[in-house]
């Protein structure tokens, strides 16, 4: 018989995980609580399992509790849960990429096992994510006994659990920001610089796309150091200085962004040289 699962918070992440856990039988979804009864009813409709409840004290006891709430609400909601529900022996986990399982201290003090499960993907379209969740990486950390239960449940819905160091949770989450958000910011700088040189925006995107796509493909195929090309990789620092000055004259913030990336790129170029030297020995 599947372990029972209660959902507190049922935004995009909570709905998708709840639906998949229920559909695969990894957990038996039981009660769903959100900020409003209507929201909980809507979530139950998406999950296709469980019942909507109006308050935490109306929830039944469960083997597993998923707190799919905002980062700043994890601690307060967990504290309320520990006051309202018997948690001895239960598993309580949250879905934050930025906060560790330590945020669930009130639950552990009440005898629960705590963990964190962070699916590494965008949940903008929950229905589509639910259909194509297979292969999604999930950063996991927390009590070993909790992970011993959560890991096979995640594998049952097609996820690929990846253990991470809880002490470096914020650095781990920042990695996703670099790989996603800041990548967009750098590409925006490239597109605006092309336009400053008289290239229309649609053409700028067409120019940048093969450069960006090939560079990313090379990073994932060869590693970052081997994929690096350009003036810094060649040691042409005169060109770098001219570009930085030109950008600073055109747009100060973009010039500062370029300058901020020089040292890190030079370090990467050094690693490339060292790697190439090892290959020749």
ZAKOL-500063 format. One line per field, with one value per residue: residue number from 1; chain; x, y, z of N, C-alpha, C in turn. Coordinates in Angstrom, 1 decimal. Each point is the difference from the previous one (the first is absolute). Layout:
N
nr = [NUM|...]
kette = [A|...]
npx = [X|...]
npy = [Y|...]
npz = [Z|...]
capx = [X|...]
capy = [Y|...]
capz = [Z|...]
cpx = [X|...]
cpy = [Y|...]
cpz = [Z|...]
//
This chain:
281
nr = [1|2|3|4|5|6|7|8|9|10|11|12|13|14|15|16|17|18|19|20|21|22|23|24|25|26|27|28|29|30|31|32|33|34|35|36|37|38|39|40|41|42|43|44|45|46|47|48|49|50|51|52|53|54|55|56|57|58|59|60|61|62|63|64|65|66|67|68|69|70|71|72|73|74|75|76|77|78|79|80|81|82|83|84|85|86|87|88|89|90|91|92|93|94|95|96|97|98|99|100|101|102|103|104|105|106|107|108|109|110|111|112|113|114|115|116|117|118|119|120|121|122|123|124|125|126|127|128|129|130|131|132|133|134|135|136|137|138|139|140|141|142|143|144|145|146|147|148|149|150|151|152|153|154|155|156|157|158|159|160|161|162|163|164|165|166|167|168|169|170|171|172|173|174|175|176|177|178|179|180|181|182|183|184|185|186|187|188|189|190|191|192|193|194|195|196|197|198|199|200|201|202|203|204|205|206|207|208|209|210|211|212|213|214|215|216|217|218|219|220|221|222|223|224|225|226|227|228|229|230|231|232|233|234|235|236|237|238|239|240|241|242|243|244|245|246|247|248|249|250|251|252|253|254|255|256|257|258|259|260|261|262|263|264|265|266|267|268|269|270|271|272|273|274|275|276|277|278|279|280|281]
kette = [A|A|A|A|A|A|A|A|A|A|A|A|A|A|A|A|A|A|A|A|A|A|A|A|A|A|A|A|A|A|A|A|A|A|A|A|A|A|A|A|A|A|A|A|A|A|A|A|A|A|A|A|A|A|A|A|A|A|A|A|A|A|A|A|A|A|A|A|A|A|A|A|A|A|A|A|A|A|A|A|A|A|A|A|A|A|A|A|A|A|A|A|A|A|A|A|A|A|A|A|A|A|A|A|A|A|A|A|A|A|A|A|A|A|A|A|A|A|A|A|A|A|A|A|A|A|A|A|A|A|A|A|A|A|A|A|A|A|A|A|A|A|A|A|A|A|A|A|A|A|A|A|A|A|A|A|A|A|A|A|A|A|A|A|A|A|A|A|A|A|A|A|A|A|A|A|A|A|A|A|A|A|A|A|A|A|A|A|A|A|A|A|A|A|A|A|A|A|A|A|A|A|A|A|A|A|A|A|A|A|A|A|A|A|A|A|A|A|A|A|A|A|A|A|A|A|A|A|A|A|A|A|A|A|A|A|A|A|A|A|A|A|A|A|A|A|A|A|A|A|A|A|A|A|A|A|A|A|A|A|A|A|A|A|A|A|A|A|A|A|A|A|A|A|A|A|A|A|A|A|A]
npx = [0.9|-0.3|1.1|-0.7|-0.5|0.3|-0.7|1.0|-0.8|-0.7|1.1|0.8|1.0|-0.7|-0.7|1.1|0.7|-1.0|-0.2|1.3|0.1|-1.2|0.3|1.2|-0.7|0.9|-1.0|-0.8|-0.4|0.0|0.7|-0.7|1.0|-0.7|0.3|-0.7|-1.3|-0.3|1.1|-0.3|-1.2|0.5|0.8|-1.1|-0.6|1.0|0.2|-1.3|0.2|-0.4|0.0|-0.7|0.8|-0.8|0.6|1.1|-0.8|-0.5|1.4|0.0|0.4|1.3|0.4|-0.4|0.7|-0.6|1.0|-0.9|0.6|-0.2|1.2|-0.6|-0.8|1.1|0.7|-0.8|-0.1|1.2|0.3|-0.8|0.6|1.1|-0.7|-0.3|1.1|-0.3|1.3|-0.1|1.2|-0.6|-0.2|0.8|-0.4|0.9|-0.3|0.6|0.5|-0.5|-1.0|0.7|0.2|1.0|-0.7|0.1|0.8|-1.1|0.1|1.2|-0.2|-1.0|1.2|-0.1|0.0|1.0|-0.5|0.7|-1.0|1.0|-1.2|1.0|-1.0|-0.4|-0.9|0.3|0.1|-0.7|-1.0|0.7|0.4|-1.3|-0.2|0.9|-0.4|-0.1|1.0|-1.0|1.1|0.2|0.3|0.6|-0.5|0.6|-0.9|1.0|-0.6|-0.1|1.2|0.1|-0.9|0.5|1.3|-0.5|-0.7|1.1|0.8|-1.0|0.2|1.1|0.1|1.0|-0.1|0.4|0.7|-0.3|1.0|-0.7|1.3|-0.1|-1.2|0.4|1.3|-0.6|-0.8|1.1|0.3|-1.2|0.3|1.2|-0.4|-0.8|-0.2|1.2|-0.2|-1.3|0.5|0.9|-0.9|-0.7|1.1|0.1|-1.3|0.1|1.1|-0.5|-1.1|0.9|0.3|-1.3|0.2|-1.0|-0.9|-0.9|0.7|0.0|-1.3|-0.1|0.7|-0.7|-1.1|0.7|0.5|-1.2|-0.7|1.0|0.1|-1.4|-0.2|1.0|-0.6|-1.2|0.6|0.7|-0.9|-0.1|1.1|-0.3|-1.2|0.8|-0.5|0.6|0.0|-0.8|-0.7|0.1|-0.3|-1.0|0.8|0.7|-0.5|0.3|1.1|0.2|-0.4|0.7|1.0|-0.2|-0.2|1.0|0.5|-0.4|0.3|0.0|-1.2|-0.1|0.6|-0.7|-1.1|0.4|0.3|-1.2|-0.2|0.8|0.1|-1.3|-0.1|0.8|-0.7|-1.1|0.5|0.4|-1.2|-0.4|0.8|-0.3|-1.3|0.2|0.6|-1.0|-0.9|1.0|-0.2]
npy = [-1.2|1.0|0.6|0.6|0.9|1.0|0.8|0.7|0.7|0.5|0.7|0.5|0.2|0.5|0.6|0.3|0.3|0.7|0.6|0.1|0.4|0.7|0.4|0.1|0.5|1.0|0.8|-0.2|0.9|0.7|1.0|1.0|0.8|1.1|1.2|-0.7|-0.2|1.1|0.6|-0.5|0.4|1.1|0.1|-0.4|0.9|0.7|-0.2|0.1|0.5|-0.6|0.7|1.1|0.6|0.6|-0.9|0.3|0.5|0.2|0.0|-1.1|-0.8|0.1|-0.9|0.8|1.1|0.6|0.8|0.2|0.8|1.3|0.4|1.2|-0.9|-0.5|0.9|1.0|-0.5|-0.3|1.2|0.5|-0.7|0.3|1.2|-0.2|-0.6|-1.3|0.3|-0.7|-0.2|1.1|0.2|1.1|0.4|0.9|0.9|0.6|0.8|1.0|-0.7|-0.3|-1.3|0.7|0.5|-1.4|0.8|0.8|-0.5|0.2|1.2|-0.1|-0.5|1.0|-0.6|0.8|0.5|0.2|0.2|0.3|0.0|-0.4|0.8|0.6|0.6|0.8|-1.2|-0.1|0.2|0.9|0.6|-0.1|0.4|1.0|-0.5|-1.1|-0.4|0.6|0.8|-0.6|1.2|-0.9|0.2|-0.4|-0.4|-0.9|-0.2|1.3|0.1|-1.0|0.8|1.2|-0.6|-1.2|0.8|0.7|-1.0|-0.2|1.3|-0.6|0.4|0.9|-0.7|1.2|-0.8|1.0|0.9|-0.3|-0.1|-0.5|0.0|1.1|-0.5|-1.2|0.7|0.7|-1.2|-0.2|1.0|-0.5|-1.2|0.8|0.6|-0.2|-1.2|0.2|0.4|-0.9|-0.8|0.6|0.0|-1.3|-0.2|0.6|-0.7|-1.0|0.3|0.2|-1.1|0.2|-1.0|-0.2|0.1|-0.2|0.8|0.9|-0.4|0.2|1.1|0.4|-0.5|-0.1|1.3|0.4|-0.5|0.4|1.2|0.0|-0.4|0.8|0.9|-0.4|0.2|1.1|0.8|0.9|-0.5|-1.2|0.4|0.5|1.1|0.7|1.3|-0.2|-0.9|1.0|0.6|0.3|0.4|0.4|-1.1|-0.7|0.7|-0.1|-1.2|-0.1|0.7|-0.7|-1.1|0.4|0.4|-1.2|-0.9|0.9|-0.3|0.1|1.2|0.3|-0.5|0.5|1.1|-0.2|-0.3|1.0|0.3|-0.2|0.7|0.9|-0.2|0.1|1.1|0.3|-0.3|0.7|1.0|-0.1|-0.1|1.0|0.7|-0.4|0.4|1.0|-0.2]
npz = [0.0|-0.9|0.3|1.0|-0.8|0.8|-0.7|0.4|-0.6|-1.0|-0.1|-0.9|0.9|1.0|-1.0|-0.6|1.1|0.5|-1.2|-0.1|1.3|-0.2|-1.2|0.5|0.9|-0.3|0.0|1.1|-0.9|1.1|0.6|-0.5|0.4|-0.4|-0.5|-1.0|0.5|-0.7|0.4|1.1|-0.2|-0.5|1.1|0.8|-0.7|0.2|1.3|-0.1|1.2|1.2|1.1|-0.3|0.8|1.0|0.9|0.6|0.9|-1.2|-0.2|-0.7|1.0|-0.3|-0.9|-1.1|0.3|-1.0|0.3|-0.9|0.9|0.0|-0.4|0.0|-0.5|-0.4|0.6|-0.3|-1.2|0.1|0.6|-0.8|-0.9|0.5|0.0|-1.3|-0.4|0.3|0.2|1.2|-0.6|-0.2|-1.4|0.2|-1.2|-0.4|-0.9|1.0|-1.0|0.7|0.5|1.1|0.2|0.4|-1.1|0.0|0.7|-0.1|-1.3|-0.2|0.6|-0.9|-0.4|-1.0|-1.2|-0.2|-1.1|-1.0|-0.9|-0.8|-0.7|-0.8|0.0|-1.1|0.8|-1.0|-0.6|1.1|-0.8|-0.7|1.2|0.4|-1.2|0.2|1.2|-0.8|0.8|0.6|0.1|1.1|0.5|0.7|1.2|1.1|0.9|0.3|1.1|-0.1|-0.3|0.9|0.4|0.0|0.1|0.5|0.8|0.1|0.2|0.8|0.3|-0.2|1.2|-0.1|1.2|0.4|0.8|0.8|0.2|1.1|0.4|-1.2|0.7|0.6|0.1|0.4|0.7|0.4|0.0|0.4|0.9|0.2|0.1|0.7|1.2|0.5|-0.5|0.4|1.2|-0.1|-0.4|0.9|0.8|-0.5|0.1|1.2|0.2|-0.5|0.7|1.0|-0.6|0.2|0.8|-0.8|0.9|-1.0|-0.7|1.0|0.2|-1.3|0.2|1.1|-0.6|-1.2|0.3|0.5|-1.0|-0.9|0.6|0.2|-1.3|-0.3|0.8|-0.4|-1.2|0.1|0.6|1.0|0.6|-0.4|0.5|0.9|-0.6|-1.0|0.2|1.1|-0.7|-0.9|1.1|-0.8|1.0|-1.1|-0.7|1.1|0.1|-1.4|0.0|1.1|-0.6|-1.1|0.7|0.7|-1.2|-0.5|1.0|1.0|0.2|-1.3|0.0|1.1|-0.6|-1.1|0.7|0.6|-1.3|-0.1|1.2|0.1|-1.1|0.5|1.1|-0.7|-0.7|1.2|0.4|-1.1|0.2|1.3|-0.4|-0.9|1.0|0.9|-1.0|0.0|1.3]
capx = [-0.9|0.8|0.0|-0.9|0.7|-0.8|0.6|-0.3|0.5|-0.2|0.3|0.4|0.8|-0.8|-1.0|0.6|0.5|-1.2|-0.6|0.8|0.0|-1.3|-0.1|0.9|-0.2|1.1|-0.7|-1.4|-0.2|-1.1|-0.6|0.7|-0.3|0.6|-0.4|-1.4|-0.7|-0.2|1.3|0.2|-0.9|0.6|1.2|-0.4|-0.4|1.2|0.7|-0.9|0.0|0.0|-1.2|0.3|-0.4|0.0|1.0|1.0|-0.4|-1.0|0.7|0.2|1.4|0.5|1.4|0.8|-0.5|0.7|-0.2|0.3|-0.3|1.1|1.2|-0.1|-1.1|0.4|0.2|-1.2|-0.9|0.5|-0.3|-1.5|-0.3|0.5|-0.9|-1.4|0.0|1.0|1.0|0.9|0.2|-0.4|1.0|-0.5|1.0|-0.4|0.4|0.8|1.3|0.8|0.0|0.3|-1.0|0.1|-1.1|-1.1|0.4|-1.1|-0.5|1.0|-0.1|-1.2|0.2|-0.1|1.2|-0.1|0.8|-0.3|0.0|-0.1|0.1|0.8|-0.6|-1.1|-1.4|-0.9|-1.2|-0.1|-0.5|1.0|1.0|-0.4|0.0|1.4|0.9|1.1|1.4|0.3|0.9|-0.5|1.0|-0.6|0.8|-0.8|0.2|0.2|-1.2|-1.0|0.4|-0.2|-1.4|-0.3|0.7|-0.7|-1.2|0.4|0.3|-1.3|-0.7|1.0|1.0|1.4|0.4|1.4|0.4|0.8|0.5|-1.0|0.8|0.3|-1.3|-0.2|0.9|-0.7|-1.1|0.7|0.5|-1.2|-0.2|1.0|-0.3|-1.3|-0.4|1.1|0.3|-0.9|0.5|1.2|-0.5|-0.7|1.1|0.5|-1.0|0.0|1.3|-0.2|-0.9|0.8|0.9|-0.9|-0.7|-1.4|-0.1|-0.2|1.3|0.9|-0.3|0.4|1.5|0.4|-0.5|0.9|1.1|-0.4|-0.4|1.2|0.8|-0.6|0.2|1.4|0.2|-0.6|0.7|1.5|0.3|0.1|1.3|0.3|-0.9|0.3|0.7|-0.1|1.3|0.7|0.6|1.2|1.0|0.0|-0.6|-0.1|-1.4|-1.0|0.0|-0.7|-1.4|-0.5|0.0|-1.1|-1.2|-0.2|-0.3|-1.3|-1.0|0.8|-0.3|0.4|1.5|0.3|-0.2|1.1|1.2|-0.1|0.2|1.4|0.8|-0.5|0.3|1.5|0.3|-0.5|1.0|1.2|-0.3|0.0|1.5|0.5|-0.5|0.6|1.4|0.0|-0.3|1.2|1.1]
capy = [1.2|1.2|1.0|1.1|1.3|1.2|1.2|1.4|0.9|-0.7|0.8|-0.8|-1.1|-0.9|-0.6|-1.0|-1.2|-0.7|-0.8|-1.1|-0.9|-0.7|-0.8|-1.2|-0.8|0.1|0.4|0.2|1.4|-0.1|1.3|1.1|1.3|1.2|1.2|0.1|-1.3|-0.1|-0.4|-1.4|-0.7|0.0|-0.9|-1.4|-0.3|-0.2|-1.2|-1.1|-0.8|0.7|0.9|1.3|0.3|1.4|0.4|-1.0|-0.9|-0.9|-1.0|-1.3|-0.3|-0.6|-0.5|0.9|1.4|0.8|1.4|0.7|1.3|1.0|-0.2|0.7|-0.6|-1.4|0.0|0.3|-1.1|-1.2|0.2|-0.2|-1.5|-0.7|0.2|-0.5|-1.4|-0.9|-0.3|-1.0|-1.0|0.4|0.7|1.3|0.6|1.1|0.0|1.2|-0.2|1.0|-0.3|-1.4|-0.7|0.6|0.9|-0.8|-0.3|-0.3|-1.4|-1.0|0.1|-0.8|-1.4|-0.4|0.0|1.1|-0.1|0.9|-0.5|1.1|-0.4|1.0|0.3|1.0|-0.5|1.0|-0.7|-1.2|-1.2|-0.5|-0.5|-1.3|-1.0|-0.3|0.1|-1.0|0.5|1.2|-0.2|0.6|0.1|-0.5|0.0|-0.2|-1.2|-1.1|-0.8|0.7|-0.1|-1.4|-0.1|1.0|-0.3|-0.9|0.7|0.9|-0.9|-0.6|1.0|0.3|1.0|-0.5|0.7|0.3|0.5|1.2|0.3|1.0|1.2|0.8|0.0|1.2|-0.1|-0.9|0.7|1.0|-0.7|0.0|1.3|0.2|-0.8|0.4|1.4|0.9|-0.3|0.8|1.4|0.1|0.0|1.3|0.9|-0.2|0.5|1.5|0.5|-0.2|1.1|1.2|0.0|0.2|-1.3|-0.1|-0.9|-1.3|-0.5|-0.2|-1.3|-1.0|-0.1|-0.6|-1.3|-1.0|0.1|-0.5|-1.4|-0.8|0.1|-0.8|-1.4|-0.3|-0.1|-1.2|-1.2|0.0|0.7|1.4|0.4|-0.4|0.7|1.5|0.6|1.5|0.7|-0.4|-1.3|0.1|0.9|1.4|0.9|1.3|0.0|0.0|1.4|0.9|-0.3|0.5|1.4|0.3|-0.3|0.9|1.3|-0.1|-0.3|-0.3|-1.3|-1.1|-0.1|-0.5|-1.4|-0.5|0.0|-0.9|-1.3|-0.2|-0.8|-1.4|-0.6|-0.2|-1.1|-1.2|-0.2|-0.6|-1.4|-0.6|-0.2|-1.1|-1.2|-0.3|-0.5|-1.3|-0.9|-0.2|-0.8]
capz = [0.0|-0.1|1.1|-0.2|-0.2|0.1|-0.7|0.5|-1.1|-1.2|-1.2|-1.2|0.4|0.8|-0.8|-0.9|0.8|0.5|-1.1|-0.4|1.1|0.1|-1.2|0.0|1.3|0.9|1.3|-0.1|0.4|0.9|0.3|-0.7|0.6|-0.6|0.7|-0.1|-0.3|-1.5|-0.5|0.4|-0.9|-1.3|0.0|0.0|-1.4|-0.8|0.5|-0.2|1.2|1.2|0.3|0.4|1.4|0.2|0.9|0.3|1.1|-0.6|-0.8|0.7|0.1|-1.3|0.1|-0.6|-0.2|-1.0|0.2|-1.3|0.3|-0.3|0.9|1.2|0.7|0.4|1.5|0.8|-0.3|0.6|1.4|0.2|-0.2|1.2|1.1|-0.3|-0.4|0.5|-1.0|0.4|-1.0|-1.3|-0.8|-0.5|-1.0|-0.7|-1.4|-0.3|-0.4|0.7|1.5|0.3|0.9|1.3|0.2|0.5|1.4|0.9|-0.2|0.6|1.4|0.3|-0.3|-1.4|-0.8|-0.9|-1.3|-1.1|-1.4|-0.9|-1.4|-0.8|-1.3|0.0|0.2|-0.5|-0.6|0.8|-0.8|-0.9|0.8|0.5|-1.1|-0.4|1.2|0.0|-0.2|0.8|1.1|1.3|1.0|1.3|1.2|1.2|0.7|-0.9|0.1|-0.8|-1.4|-0.3|-0.4|-1.1|-1.2|-0.9|-0.4|-1.1|-1.1|-0.5|-0.9|-1.0|0.4|0.3|1.2|0.1|1.3|0.1|1.3|0.6|0.4|-1.2|-0.7|-0.7|-1.2|-0.9|-0.6|-0.9|-1.2|-0.9|-0.4|-1.0|-1.2|-0.6|0.0|-0.4|-1.4|-0.7|0.1|-0.8|-1.4|-0.2|-0.3|-1.3|-0.9|0.0|-0.6|-1.4|-0.5|0.0|-1.2|-1.2|-0.4|0.5|1.1|-0.4|-0.5|1.1|0.6|-1.0|0.1|1.3|0.3|-0.3|0.9|1.3|0.0|-0.1|1.3|1.0|-0.3|0.3|1.4|0.5|-0.6|0.3|1.3|-0.2|-0.4|-1.4|-0.9|-0.1|-1.2|0.0|0.2|1.2|-0.2|-0.9|0.7|-0.6|1.0|-0.6|-0.5|1.1|0.6|-0.9|0.1|1.3|-0.1|-0.9|0.7|1.1|-0.6|-0.6|1.0|1.2|0.7|-0.8|0.1|1.3|-0.1|-0.7|0.9|1.1|-0.5|-0.5|0.9|0.0|-1.3|0.0|0.8|-0.8|-1.0|0.6|0.2|-1.3|-0.4|0.9|-0.4|-1.3|0.2|0.4|-1.1|-0.9|0.7]
cpx = [0.9|-0.1|-0.9|0.9|-1.0|0.8|-0.4|0.6|-0.1|0.1|0.4|0.8|-0.8|-1.0|0.7|0.5|-1.2|-0.6|0.8|0.2|-1.2|-0.1|0.8|-0.2|1.2|-0.4|-1.5|-0.3|-1.3|-0.7|0.8|-0.5|0.7|-0.6|-1.5|-0.6|-0.1|1.3|0.3|-0.9|0.6|1.2|-0.3|-0.5|1.2|0.7|-0.8|0.0|-0.1|-1.3|0.5|-0.4|0.2|1.1|0.9|-0.5|-1.1|0.6|0.1|1.5|0.5|1.4|1.0|-0.7|0.9|-0.4|0.4|-0.4|1.2|1.1|-0.2|-1.1|0.3|0.1|-1.3|-1.1|0.4|-0.3|-1.5|-0.3|0.4|-0.9|-1.4|-0.1|1.0|1.0|1.0|0.1|-0.4|1.2|-0.6|1.1|-0.5|0.6|0.9|1.4|1.0|0.2|0.3|-1.1|0.1|-1.1|-1.2|0.2|-1.2|-0.6|1.0|-0.1|-1.3|0.1|0.0|1.4|-0.1|0.9|-0.4|0.1|-0.2|0.1|0.6|-0.6|-1.1|-1.3|-1.0|-1.3|-0.1|-0.5|1.1|1.2|-0.4|0.0|1.5|1.0|1.1|1.3|0.3|0.9|-0.7|1.2|-0.6|1.1|-0.9|0.3|0.1|-1.3|-1.2|0.4|-0.1|-1.4|-0.3|0.7|-0.7|-1.3|0.3|0.3|-1.2|-0.7|1.0|1.0|1.4|0.5|1.6|0.3|0.9|0.4|-0.9|0.7|0.2|-1.3|-0.1|0.9|-0.6|-1.1|0.5|0.5|-1.1|-0.2|1.1|-0.4|-1.3|-0.1|1.2|0.4|-0.9|0.5|1.2|-0.4|-0.7|1.1|0.5|-0.9|-0.1|1.3|-0.1|-0.9|0.7|0.9|-0.9|-0.7|-1.4|-0.2|-0.3|1.3|1.0|-0.2|0.5|1.5|0.5|-0.3|1.0|1.2|-0.3|-0.3|1.2|0.9|-0.6|0.2|1.4|0.2|-0.5|0.7|1.4|0.4|0.3|1.3|0.3|-0.9|0.4|0.8|0.0|1.3|0.7|0.6|1.3|1.0|0.0|-0.7|-0.1|-1.4|-1.0|0.0|-0.7|-1.6|-0.6|-0.2|-1.2|-1.3|-0.3|-0.4|-1.5|-1.1|0.7|-0.3|0.4|1.6|0.4|-0.2|1.1|1.3|-0.1|0.3|1.4|0.8|-0.4|0.3|1.5|0.4|-0.4|1.0|1.3|-0.3|0.0|1.5|0.6|-0.5|0.6|1.5|0.1|-0.2|1.2|1.1|-0.2]
cpy = [1.2|0.9|1.2|1.3|1.1|1.2|1.3|1.0|-0.9|0.9|-1.0|-1.2|-1.1|-0.8|-1.1|-1.2|-0.8|-0.9|-1.2|-1.0|-0.9|-0.9|-1.2|-0.9|0.1|0.5|0.1|1.4|0.0|1.4|1.1|1.3|1.1|1.2|0.2|-1.3|-0.2|-0.4|-1.5|-0.9|-0.1|-0.9|-1.4|-0.4|-0.3|-1.3|-1.2|-1.0|0.9|0.8|1.3|0.2|1.5|0.5|-1.1|-1.0|-0.9|-1.1|-1.3|-0.2|-0.7|-0.5|1.0|1.3|0.7|1.5|0.7|1.4|0.9|-0.2|0.7|-0.6|-1.4|-0.1|0.2|-1.1|-1.3|0.1|-0.2|-1.4|-0.7|0.2|-0.7|-1.5|-0.8|-0.4|-1.0|-1.1|0.4|0.6|1.3|0.5|1.2|0.0|1.2|-0.4|0.9|-0.3|-1.5|-0.6|0.5|1.0|-0.7|-0.4|-0.3|-1.4|-1.0|0.0|-0.8|-1.4|-0.4|-0.1|1.1|-0.1|1.2|-0.6|1.2|-0.4|1.2|0.2|1.1|-0.7|0.9|-0.6|-1.3|-1.2|-0.6|-0.7|-1.4|-1.1|-0.4|0.1|-0.9|0.6|1.2|-0.2|0.7|0.0|-0.5|0.1|-0.1|-1.3|-1.2|-0.9|0.6|-0.2|-1.4|-0.3|0.9|-0.4|-0.9|0.6|0.9|-0.8|-0.6|1.0|0.4|1.0|-0.7|0.8|0.2|0.5|1.2|0.3|1.1|1.3|0.9|0.2|1.4|0.1|-0.8|0.8|1.1|-0.6|0.0|1.5|0.4|-0.7|0.4|1.5|0.9|-0.3|0.9|1.5|0.2|0.0|1.3|1.0|-0.1|0.5|1.5|0.6|-0.2|1.2|1.3|0.2|0.1|-1.3|0.0|-1.1|-1.5|-0.6|-0.3|-1.4|-1.1|-0.1|-0.7|-1.4|-1.1|0.0|-0.5|-1.5|-0.9|0.0|-0.8|-1.5|-0.4|-0.2|-1.3|-1.3|-0.1|0.5|1.4|0.5|-0.3|0.8|1.5|0.3|1.5|0.6|-0.3|-1.4|0.0|0.9|1.4|1.0|1.4|0.2|0.1|1.4|0.9|-0.3|0.5|1.5|0.5|-0.2|1.0|1.4|-0.1|-0.1|-0.5|-1.4|-1.2|-0.1|-0.6|-1.5|-0.7|-0.1|-1.0|-1.5|-0.3|-0.9|-1.5|-0.7|-0.2|-1.3|-1.3|-0.3|-0.6|-1.5|-0.8|-0.3|-1.1|-1.3|-0.5|-0.5|-1.4|-1.0|-0.3|-0.8|-1.5]
cpz = [0.0|1.2|-0.4|-0.1|0.1|-0.7|0.7|-1.0|-1.3|-1.2|-1.1|0.4|0.8|-0.8|-0.9|0.8|0.6|-1.0|-0.4|1.1|0.0|-1.2|0.0|1.3|0.9|1.4|-0.3|0.4|0.8|0.2|-0.7|0.7|-0.7|0.7|0.0|-0.3|-1.5|-0.6|0.3|-0.9|-1.4|-0.1|0.0|-1.4|-0.9|0.4|-0.3|1.1|1.2|0.2|0.5|1.5|0.2|0.9|0.4|1.1|-0.5|-0.8|0.9|0.1|-1.2|0.3|-0.5|-0.2|-1.0|0.2|-1.3|0.1|-0.3|1.0|1.4|0.9|0.6|1.5|0.7|-0.3|0.7|1.5|0.3|-0.2|1.3|1.2|-0.2|-0.2|0.7|-1.1|0.3|-1.1|-1.4|-0.7|-0.4|-0.9|-0.7|-1.4|-0.4|-0.5|0.8|1.5|0.2|0.9|1.4|0.3|0.7|1.5|0.9|-0.2|0.6|1.5|0.5|-0.3|-1.4|-0.6|-1.1|-1.2|-0.9|-1.3|-0.9|-1.5|-0.8|-1.4|0.2|0.1|-0.5|-0.5|0.8|-0.8|-0.9|0.8|0.5|-1.1|-0.4|1.1|0.0|-0.3|0.8|1.2|1.3|1.0|1.3|1.1|1.2|0.8|-0.9|0.0|-0.8|-1.5|-0.5|-0.5|-1.2|-1.3|-0.9|-0.5|-1.2|-1.3|-0.7|-1.0|-1.1|0.3|0.2|1.2|0.0|1.5|0.0|1.4|0.6|0.4|-1.2|-0.8|-0.7|-1.2|-1.1|-0.8|-0.9|-1.3|-1.0|-0.6|-1.1|-1.3|-0.8|-0.1|-0.5|-1.4|-0.9|0.0|-0.9|-1.5|-0.3|-0.3|-1.4|-1.0|-0.1|-0.6|-1.6|-0.5|0.1|-1.2|-1.3|-0.5|0.5|1.0|-0.5|-0.7|1.1|0.6|-0.9|0.0|1.3|0.2|-0.3|1.0|1.4|0.0|-0.1|1.2|1.1|-0.3|0.3|1.5|0.5|-0.6|0.5|1.4|-0.3|-0.5|-1.5|-1.0|-0.2|-1.3|0.2|0.4|1.3|0.0|-0.8|0.7|-0.6|0.9|-0.5|-0.6|1.1|0.6|-0.9|0.1|1.3|0.0|-0.9|0.6|1.1|-0.5|-0.5|1.1|1.3|0.7|-0.9|0.0|1.3|0.0|-0.8|0.8|1.1|-0.5|-0.4|0.9|0.1|-1.3|-0.2|0.8|-0.7|-1.1|0.5|0.3|-1.3|-0.4|0.8|-0.5|-1.3|0.2|0.5|-1.1|-0.8|0.7|-0.1]
//
